[in-house]
Amino acid sequence: MSDPGATTPTTPTTPVRTLDGTLDLPLVGLGTYGLRGQAGYRSLRDALDVGYRLLDTATMYENEDEVGRAVADAGLPDVRITTKLHHEHAGREEEFLTRSLRLLRVDVLDLWLIHWPPGGAARPDVWERLVAARESGRVRAVGVSNYSLAQLDELTAATGVTPAVNQVKWGPALFDAGLLAAHRERGVVLEGYSPFKATDLAAGPLRAAAGRHGVSAEQVVVRWHLQHGVVVIPKSGDRERQARNRDVAGFALDAAEVAAIDALGR
Ligand SMILES: NC(=O)c1ccc[n+]([C@@H]2O[C@H](COP(=O)([O-])OP(=O)(O)OC[C@H]3O[C@@H](n4cnc5c(N)ncnc54)[C@H](OP(=O)(O)O)[C@@H]3O)[C@@H](O)[C@H]2O)c1
């Protein structure tokens, strides 16, 4: 098993988490929900221009074509793409993987997730088919989204394969040290979504840290994820905000600041 606690600072701006000992996932990626059409394509090109190397999409976002076009046109060798199987498409894994690969214009997908537990259940049979896709070489890593710990354990018990990632709603107000530790113990990388929407950006500890470091509350939230080793995928369609959201290498939160932000989760 890979060391899920390992955070490798390759360069100051692109720390990564390693999945299954093979795939490096940048700790800060771009959420792409709502980035569609020509304006969406432009925003995706902007994000790649300003340095994003992880794009998070899903069949449900109906923008895999835009994501695929932006990545292909940018011609960068090291972009990671996550997409997700819609839970209502359980049983049609092969069809939707083929479709995602075509729209994304790649032969191999970096990370494929089950978007939600289908019908609220863990569904080891669906998980087995994701694992088979990885074993066939068309996907580098497989994981889930919105799964509980019990559901993660059910998949592991049934198949012997633990999801590399669990993508869940995460942010200071949702901080749960026990849940984070439980993912780490299982070798599951926690990836947080809706970091800003799930956060009261006017909360005292965020404003205080932002003021002390001369950054925005959004940057504090991103930096806080990074210091916990949680992959974070803020969405912005605006080039300036995209650039600012990932410009968090120039400051560090001290232990007291992290503790004060963690306490927003209580
Ligand atoms: N697995 C799941 O079930 C699931 C569910 C929800 C989301 N996700 C993923 O997570 C990604 C991120 O979550 P999200 O899109 O829900 O919300 P989010 O990233 O928390 O927030 C996005 C919103 O914040 C605004 N924003 C971004 N940077 C800003 C800044 N510096 N200052 C002010 N406003 C800023 C954006 O507007 P502008 O675009 O105008 O900047 C947008 O309205 C999604 O795009 C998607 O990829 C996954």
The ligand as a Tripos MOL2 file, in Angstrom:
@<TRIPOS>MOLECULE
LIG
   48    52     1     0     0
SMALL
NO_CHARGES

@<TRIPOS>ATOM
      1 N1        -18.2810   14.8120   -6.0180 N.am      1 LIG1
      2 C1        -19.3070   15.6230   -5.8550 C.2       1 LIG1
      3 O1        -20.4280   15.1980   -5.5180 O.2       1 LIG1
      4 C2        -19.1300   17.1110   -6.0700 C.ar      1 LIG1
      5 C3        -20.1250   17.9970   -5.6590 C.ar      1 LIG1
      6 C4        -19.9090   19.3640   -5.8380 C.ar      1 LIG1
      7 C5        -18.7400   19.8170   -6.4170 C.ar      1 LIG1
      8 N2        -17.7840   18.9110   -6.8450 N.ar      1 LIG1
      9 C6        -16.5310   19.3790   -7.5050 C.3       1 LIG1
     10 O2        -15.8870   20.3320   -6.6760 O.3       1 LIG1
     11 C7        -15.6890   21.5360   -7.4070 C.3       1 LIG1
     12 C8        -15.6790   22.7360   -6.5040 C.3       1 LIG1
     13 O3        -16.8900   22.8680   -5.7950 O.3       1 LIG1
     14 P1        -18.0190   23.9350   -6.1780 P.3       1 LIG1
     15 O4        -17.9220   24.3050   -7.5950 O.co2     1 LIG1
     16 O5        -19.2890   23.3410   -5.6740 O.co2     1 LIG1
     17 O6        -17.7450   25.1910   -5.2410 O.3       1 LIG1
     18 P2        -16.4880   26.0410   -4.7410 P.3       1 LIG1
     19 O7        -15.2640   25.6640   -5.4920 O.co2     1 LIG1
     20 O8        -16.4800   25.9430   -3.2620 O.co2     1 LIG1
     21 O9        -16.9370   27.5100   -5.0890 O.3       1 LIG1
     22 C9        -17.1090   27.9450   -6.4020 C.3       1 LIG1
     23 C10       -17.7290   29.3420   -6.3450 C.3       1 LIG1
     24 O10       -16.8330   30.2330   -5.7040 O.3       1 LIG1
     25 C11       -16.5410   31.3220   -6.5760 C.3       1 LIG1
     26 N3        -15.1460   31.6790   -6.3730 N.ar      1 LIG1
     27 C12       -14.0580   30.9440   -6.6780 C.ar      1 LIG1
     28 N4        -12.9220   31.5600   -6.3130 N.ar      1 LIG1
     29 C13       -13.3060   32.7320   -5.7440 C.ar      1 LIG1
     30 C14       -12.5870   33.7970   -5.1620 C.ar      1 LIG1
     31 N5        -11.2510   33.8080   -5.0880 N.pl3     1 LIG1
     32 N6        -13.3010   34.8690   -4.6840 N.ar      1 LIG1
     33 C15       -14.6480   34.8840   -4.7570 C.ar      1 LIG1
     34 N7        -15.3870   33.8810   -5.2870 N.ar      1 LIG1
     35 C16       -14.7110   32.8070   -5.7910 C.ar      1 LIG1
     36 C17       -16.8230   30.8300   -7.9680 C.3       1 LIG1
     37 O11       -17.2130   31.8780   -8.8230 O.3       1 LIG1
     38 P3        -16.3730   32.2600  -10.1640 P.3       1 LIG1
     39 O12       -16.3690   31.0240  -11.0140 O.co2     1 LIG1
     40 O13       -17.1340   33.3840  -10.7430 O.co2     1 LIG1
     41 O14       -14.9870   32.6530   -9.7070 O.co2     1 LIG1
     42 C18       -18.0050   29.8940   -7.7120 C.3       1 LIG1
     43 O15       -19.2190   30.6030   -7.6410 O.3       1 LIG1
     44 C19       -16.8130   21.5050   -8.4500 C.3       1 LIG1
     45 O16       -16.6000   22.4350   -9.4970 O.3       1 LIG1
     46 C20       -16.7490   20.0630   -8.8510 C.3       1 LIG1
     47 O17       -15.6450   19.8450   -9.7230 O.3       1 LIG1
     48 C21       -17.9540   17.5710   -6.6580 C.ar      1 LIG1
@<TRIPOS>BOND
     1     1     2 1
     2     2     3 2
     3     2     4 1
     4     4     5 ar
     5     4    48 ar
     6     5     6 ar
     7     6     7 ar
     8     7     8 ar
     9     8     9 1
    10     8    48 ar
    11     9    10 1
    12     9    46 1
    13    10    11 1
    14    11    12 1
    15    11    44 1
    16    12    13 1
    17    13    14 1
    18    14    15 2
    19    14    16 1
    20    14    17 1
    21    17    18 1
    22    18    19 2
    23    18    20 1
    24    18    21 1
    25    21    22 1
    26    22    23 1
    27    23    24 1
    28    23    42 1
    29    24    25 1
    30    25    26 1
    31    25    36 1
    32    26    27 ar
    33    26    35 ar
    34    27    28 ar
    35    28    29 ar
    36    29    30 ar
    37    29    35 ar
    38    30    31 1
    39    30    32 ar
    40    32    33 ar
    41    33    34 ar
    42    34    35 ar
    43    36    37 1
    44    36    42 1
    45    37    38 1
    46    38    39 2
    47    38    40 1
    48    38    41 1
    49    42    43 1
    50    44    45 1
    51    44    46 1
    52    46    47 1
@<TRIPOS>SUBSTRUCTURE
     1 LIG1         1 GROUP 0 **** ****
